[in-house]
Amino acid sequence: MKIALIIIGIFILADIILAARAAIRIVYPVMKTDEHFAKVLEQYHAYDPDWYNNLEKDEFYIQSQYGYRIHLTYVKNPASTEHTIIVSHGVTSRSEGVRKYLKMFIDNGYNALFIDHRAHGKTGGKKVSYGYFEKYDMASAIKWVKERHSGKIGMIGESMGAGILMQALSLEKVDFIIEDCGYSSFGGEIKHRFRRNKYVPLYPTYYITRFLVLIMAGYDMEKVSPVEAIKHVDIPIMIVHGEEDDYVPFYMASILYDNINSDKKAFYVAEGSKHALAYEDHQQEYPQRVQEFLEISEMPYV
């Protein structure tokens, strides 16, 4: 009996250690380096840095209600326009990582606003919440645009950035969104990652991780739910997901699409693409699909 209790104790301790490591990676993810962004640009040539550098831009900060400064970059369209697209990056990335989406919106007559999310890029804050707190920063960015422009406002984001912009819809309305490889539920996403690791038991590891994240960062992963947010808005939504994405599983894209509360919707499956690589792999088709979506949504396009 004593040996059995010792073995059980060892398993419980091991599970607590696994859950603690997972919680730390969730709340304090390791950020991508300058070398990473340079390597990705060299590999995929997803945007022209010289073209980007020649555009008129303004970098500035607005205040978050949580006490830190939010870093924003406003890119002015060379052609005068009142329409604006807000661009939202994924976890461990920053605005630089989603510049690839800019040209197709410049070409279609939009200004652009890039946001660094909390604890990313030049924005303050230390703990990542995958939209639970970030949605309020995104709402502040939307308000900034509304105060300065009278045209249409859209949002595009990938992975965590897509999850954040969907959750922000519960606070501020925009005219359309394009979500690329975002999760329908962050709790479901973490469960998926645990299931992929044959050395980590889903239960009770998930419950312990959920509790530790709540203690460390002040939010419940089960309440980070983009799908709940889109259920309650009636705007055009485009879903993009890589066919081979196993980081955010493909079924989550289907869940999101099925819960869109608008007839003006689109679902683009990027053939053969892994997580957050739909644009890189389909640099001709992706902008075409976006333009088709803008057309059926009766949004501005050229």
C-alpha positions as CSV (number, residue, x, y, z in Angstrom):
1,M,0.0,0.0,0.0
2,K,2.8,2.4,0.9
3,I,4.5,1.8,-2.5
4,A,1.3,2.4,-4.3
5,L,0.8,5.7,-2.5
6,I,4.3,6.7,-3.4
7,I,3.7,5.9,-7.1
8,I,0.5,7.8,-7.1
9,G,2.2,10.8,-5.5
10,I,5.0,10.7,-8.1
11,F,2.4,10.7,-10.9
12,I,0.5,13.6,-9.3
13,L,3.7,15.6,-8.8
14,A,4.8,14.9,-12.4
15,D,1.4,16.1,-13.7
16,I,1.6,19.3,-11.7
17,I,5.1,20.0,-13.1
18,L,3.8,19.4,-16.7
19,A,0.8,21.7,-16.1
20,A,3.0,24.4,-14.6
21,R,5.4,24.3,-17.6
22,A,2.4,24.5,-19.9
23,A,0.9,27.5,-18.0
24,I,4.2,29.4,-18.1
25,R,4.4,28.8,-21.9
26,I,0.8,30.0,-22.3
27,V,1.2,33.2,-20.2
28,Y,4.8,34.0,-21.1
29,P,5.4,32.7,-24.6
30,V,8.9,33.1,-26.2
31,M,8.8,35.9,-28.8
32,K,10.1,35.5,-32.3
33,T,13.4,37.2,-33.1
34,D,14.5,39.7,-35.8
35,E,16.4,36.8,-37.4
36,H,13.1,34.8,-37.6
37,F,11.3,37.6,-39.5
38,A,14.3,38.1,-41.8
39,K,14.4,34.3,-42.6
40,V,10.7,34.1,-43.3
41,L,10.9,37.2,-45.6
42,E,13.8,35.6,-47.5
43,Q,12.0,32.3,-47.8
44,Y,8.6,33.5,-49.0
45,H,9.0,37.1,-50.2
46,A,5.5,37.7,-48.9
47,Y,5.9,41.5,-49.2
48,D,8.4,44.0,-50.6
49,P,10.2,45.8,-47.8
50,D,11.3,48.6,-50.1
51,W,7.7,49.2,-51.1
52,Y,6.6,49.2,-47.5
53,N,9.3,51.6,-46.4
54,N,8.3,54.1,-49.0
55,L,4.7,54.3,-47.8
56,E,3.6,57.2,-45.5
57,K,3.4,55.9,-42.0
58,D,2.9,57.2,-38.4
59,E,4.0,55.2,-35.4
60,F,2.4,56.2,-32.1
61,Y,1.0,54.9,-28.8
62,I,-2.4,55.0,-27.1
63,Q,-3.1,54.2,-23.5
64,S,-4.5,50.8,-22.5
65,Q,-7.0,50.7,-19.7
66,Y,-4.6,48.2,-18.0
67,G,-1.9,50.7,-17.5
68,Y,0.5,50.1,-20.4
69,R,0.9,51.7,-23.8
70,I,-0.4,50.1,-27.0
71,H,1.9,50.5,-30.0
72,L,0.2,51.3,-33.3
73,T,1.4,51.9,-36.9
74,Y,-0.9,53.8,-39.2
75,V,-0.2,53.4,-42.9
76,K,-1.7,55.9,-45.2
77,N,-2.9,54.8,-48.6
78,P,-1.2,56.8,-51.4
79,A,-4.7,57.4,-52.8
80,S,-7.0,59.4,-50.6
81,T,-9.5,57.2,-48.8
82,E,-11.6,57.0,-45.7
83,H,-11.6,53.2,-45.5
84,T,-9.3,51.4,-43.1
85,I,-8.2,47.8,-42.4
86,I,-6.9,46.9,-38.9
87,V,-4.2,44.2,-39.1
88,S,-3.7,41.8,-36.1
89,H,-0.7,39.5,-35.6
90,G,-0.4,36.1,-34.0
91,V,1.2,34.9,-30.7
92,T,4.9,35.5,-30.4
93,S,4.8,37.7,-33.5
94,R,4.4,41.5,-34.0
95,S,3.2,43.9,-36.6
96,E,6.1,43.1,-38.9
97,G,4.9,39.5,-39.1
98,V,1.6,40.5,-40.8
99,R,2.8,43.2,-43.3
100,K,2.1,40.6,-46.0
101,Y,-1.6,41.4,-45.8
102,L,-1.1,45.1,-46.5
103,K,-0.7,45.4,-50.3
104,M,-4.0,43.7,-51.2
105,F,-5.8,46.3,-49.0
106,I,-3.8,49.3,-50.3
107,D,-4.7,48.1,-53.8
108,N,-8.3,47.9,-52.8
109,G,-8.4,51.4,-51.4
110,Y,-7.8,51.1,-47.7
111,N,-5.6,52.7,-45.2
112,A,-4.1,50.3,-42.6
113,L,-3.6,50.2,-38.8
114,F,-1.2,47.7,-37.4
115,I,-1.4,46.9,-33.6
116,D,1.2,45.2,-31.4
117,H,-0.8,43.2,-28.8
118,R,0.1,43.2,-25.1
119,A,3.5,41.8,-24.3
120,H,4.3,41.8,-28.0
121,G,6.5,44.1,-30.1
122,K,6.6,47.6,-28.7
123,T,3.4,47.3,-26.6
124,G,3.7,47.0,-22.8
125,G,2.2,44.4,-20.5
126,K,3.8,41.1,-19.5
127,K,1.1,38.4,-19.7
128,V,-0.6,37.1,-22.8
129,S,-4.4,36.3,-22.5
130,Y,-5.3,35.4,-26.2
131,G,-8.0,37.9,-26.4
132,Y,-9.5,37.9,-22.9
133,F,-7.8,41.3,-22.1
134,E,-6.4,42.1,-25.6
135,K,-9.9,42.6,-27.0
136,Y,-10.2,45.9,-25.0
137,D,-6.9,47.1,-26.6
138,M,-8.3,46.2,-30.0
139,A,-11.5,48.0,-29.2
140,S,-9.5,51.1,-28.4
141,A,-7.7,50.8,-31.8
142,I,-11.1,50.6,-33.5
143,K,-12.3,53.7,-31.7
144,W,-9.2,55.5,-32.8
145,V,-10.1,54.8,-36.4
146,K,-13.7,55.8,-36.0
147,E,-12.7,59.1,-34.5
148,R,-10.6,59.9,-37.6
149,H,-12.3,58.3,-40.6
150,S,-15.9,58.0,-41.8
151,G,-15.4,55.1,-44.2
152,K,-15.7,51.4,-43.8
153,I,-13.6,49.6,-41.2
154,G,-12.5,46.0,-41.6
155,M,-10.1,43.7,-39.6
156,I,-7.8,40.9,-40.7
157,G,-5.9,38.7,-38.3
158,E,-4.1,35.4,-38.1
159,S,-4.0,32.8,-35.3
160,M,-4.2,34.6,-31.9
161,G,-4.7,37.9,-33.8
162,A,-7.8,36.4,-35.4
163,G,-9.0,35.2,-32.0
164,I,-8.5,38.7,-30.6
165,L,-10.3,40.6,-33.3
166,M,-13.3,38.2,-33.1
167,Q,-13.6,38.8,-29.4
168,A,-13.3,42.5,-29.9
169,L,-16.6,42.4,-31.8
170,S,-18.4,42.1,-28.5
171,L,-17.1,45.6,-27.7
172,E,-16.9,47.6,-30.9
173,K,-18.6,47.0,-34.3
174,V,-16.8,47.0,-37.6
175,D,-18.0,46.4,-41.1
176,F,-16.3,43.1,-41.9
177,I,-13.6,40.8,-40.7
178,I,-11.2,38.2,-42.2
179,E,-10.0,35.6,-39.7
180,D,-7.1,33.4,-40.8
181,C,-6.4,30.2,-38.8
182,G,-8.0,31.5,-35.5
183,Y,-9.3,29.2,-32.8
184,S,-13.0,28.9,-32.0
185,S,-12.1,28.3,-28.3
186,F,-8.8,28.8,-26.6
187,G,-9.6,26.2,-24.0
188,G,-10.3,23.8,-26.9
189,E,-7.0,24.8,-28.5
190,I,-5.0,23.9,-25.4
191,K,-6.9,20.6,-25.1
192,H,-5.9,19.9,-28.7
193,R,-2.3,20.5,-28.0
194,F,-2.3,18.2,-25.0
195,R,-4.0,15.5,-27.1
196,R,-1.2,15.7,-29.7
197,N,1.5,15.0,-27.0
198,K,1.4,11.3,-26.2
199,Y,3.4,11.9,-23.0
200,V,0.9,14.3,-21.5
201,P,-2.4,13.0,-20.1
202,L,-5.3,15.4,-21.1
203,Y,-6.9,15.1,-17.6
204,P,-6.1,16.2,-15.0
205,T,-3.3,18.2,-16.7
206,Y,-5.7,20.5,-18.5
207,Y,-7.7,21.3,-15.3
208,I,-4.4,22.0,-13.4
209,T,-3.1,24.2,-16.2
210,R,-6.4,26.1,-16.4
211,F,-6.3,26.8,-12.7
212,L,-2.6,27.9,-12.8
213,V,-3.3,30.3,-15.7
214,L,-6.2,31.7,-13.7
215,I,-3.9,32.3,-10.7
216,M,-0.9,33.6,-12.8
217,A,-2.7,35.8,-15.3
218,G,-6.3,36.4,-14.0
219,Y,-8.3,34.8,-16.8
220,D,-10.2,31.5,-17.4
221,M,-9.1,29.9,-20.6
222,E,-12.6,28.5,-21.1
223,K,-13.9,32.1,-21.3
224,V,-11.6,32.9,-24.2
225,S,-14.2,32.1,-26.9
226,P,-14.2,33.8,-30.3
227,V,-17.1,31.6,-31.5
228,E,-19.4,33.1,-28.8
229,A,-18.5,36.6,-29.9
230,I,-19.3,36.1,-33.6
231,K,-22.7,34.5,-32.8
232,H,-23.9,37.9,-31.7
233,V,-22.9,40.1,-34.6
234,D,-24.3,40.3,-38.1
235,I,-21.4,41.4,-40.3
236,P,-19.7,39.8,-43.3
237,I,-17.0,37.3,-42.1
238,M,-14.4,35.4,-44.2
239,I,-12.8,32.3,-42.7
240,V,-9.4,31.2,-44.0
241,H,-7.7,28.0,-42.9
242,G,-4.8,25.9,-44.1
243,E,-5.8,22.5,-45.2
244,E,-2.8,20.9,-43.4
245,D,-3.1,23.1,-40.2
246,D,-2.7,20.9,-37.1
247,Y,-1.7,23.7,-34.8
248,V,-5.2,25.2,-34.7
249,P,-7.2,22.2,-36.0
250,F,-9.2,22.6,-39.1
251,Y,-12.5,21.6,-37.4
252,M,-12.3,24.9,-35.5
253,A,-12.6,26.8,-38.8
254,S,-15.8,24.8,-39.5
255,I,-17.2,25.6,-36.1
256,L,-16.6,29.3,-36.7
257,Y,-18.1,29.3,-40.2
258,D,-21.2,27.4,-39.0
259,N,-21.8,30.1,-36.3
260,I,-21.5,33.1,-38.5
261,N,-24.7,35.1,-38.2
262,S,-24.7,36.7,-41.6
263,D,-25.5,35.5,-45.2
264,K,-22.5,37.4,-46.4
265,K,-19.7,34.9,-45.6
266,A,-16.9,33.0,-47.2
267,F,-14.7,30.0,-46.4
268,Y,-11.3,29.7,-48.1
269,V,-9.5,26.5,-47.6
270,A,-5.8,27.0,-48.5
271,E,-4.8,23.8,-50.2
272,G,-1.7,22.1,-48.6
273,S,-1.0,25.0,-46.2
274,K,0.1,24.6,-42.6
275,H,-0.6,27.0,-39.8
276,A,-0.5,30.7,-40.7
277,L,1.0,30.0,-44.1
278,A,-2.0,30.4,-46.3
279,Y,-0.9,33.7,-47.7
280,E,2.7,32.7,-48.2
281,D,1.7,29.6,-50.1
282,H,-1.0,31.2,-52.2
283,Q,0.2,34.8,-52.9
284,Q,-1.9,35.0,-56.1
285,E,-5.1,33.2,-55.0
286,Y,-5.3,34.7,-51.5
287,P,-5.9,38.4,-52.6
288,Q,-8.3,37.2,-55.3
289,R,-10.4,35.4,-52.7
290,V,-10.3,38.4,-50.4
291,Q,-11.5,40.6,-53.3
292,E,-14.3,38.2,-54.1
293,F,-15.3,38.4,-50.4
294,L,-15.3,42.2,-50.4
295,E,-17.5,42.1,-53.5
296,I,-20.1,39.8,-52.2
297,S,-20.1,41.7,-48.9
298,E,-20.7,45.0,-50.7
299,M,-17.5,46.4,-49.2
300,P,-15.2,48.8,-51.1
301,Y,-12.8,47.2,-53.5
302,V,-11.0,48.1,-56.7
